């Protein structure tokens, strides 16, 4: 039996493609494990950026920072990073200014603050985690997050 997209249906009337993309939305990052405040470039008031954590299960082998794409927010990727945490990778993410649960002008992306915000976030996450300095660190970036991440590494 085929659905309207022409994909073969299996069992519960979802295509194999749809089943493969099914996610468990009950899996969430731990919200705001540490506070992250930044100065708004428009008003000079302090803005709270939402931070997220998925601690490693067992011994921490590495730390990963998730930088998501435009128009998204960190919690949307939590289900994916559970598998990394189960393998000993401590995962952190944050909602950029104006995205998800963070304060700020909705959807604003500005190089004047985006790179300093991420460096402040990474430094704060590493301080919070209290891991040995030699713990491997990785960026997992998607789309706009990849552009930001590649500029952070430049």
C-alpha positions, 0 to 999 in steps of 0.5 A: 500500500502506498501513501500520497507521497508514493512511499510504501506504508508499513504497519501504522500507516507511516512510510518508512521515511516517516518512521525513520524521522519519528522523534521522541519529543519527550526527550529534553535537555536539562534547562538552564543549568547555568545562568548566561546574561548578555548586554542588549545592543539596543537598550543596554539592558541585560538579556537572559540566554537559555542554556541547555545540558544533556550530561554524559552517562557515566564517565565523560569522554568529550564535550559537544556544543550544539549550534542549530540552524536558523529559525530553530531552537535547542530543544528540537535537537534533544532527542538526537543528542541522547545517544551521544550522552549515552556514549559518554559525551556531555552535550551543551546548547543555548538558544541564541538571542531572540530564538527559542527561550532566550530573550532578545529581538526575535530572529535577530542575527548580528555578528556584533554579538553572536560570536561573543555570545557563543564564546561566553556560552562555551566558557561558562559551560566548561566552567560549570562542567568542571571537566579536565582541561584536556577533555576533547571538545567538539562543535556539532553545527547545522546550517546557520550554526555551521556558519557560526561554528566555522567563524568561531574556529577561524 
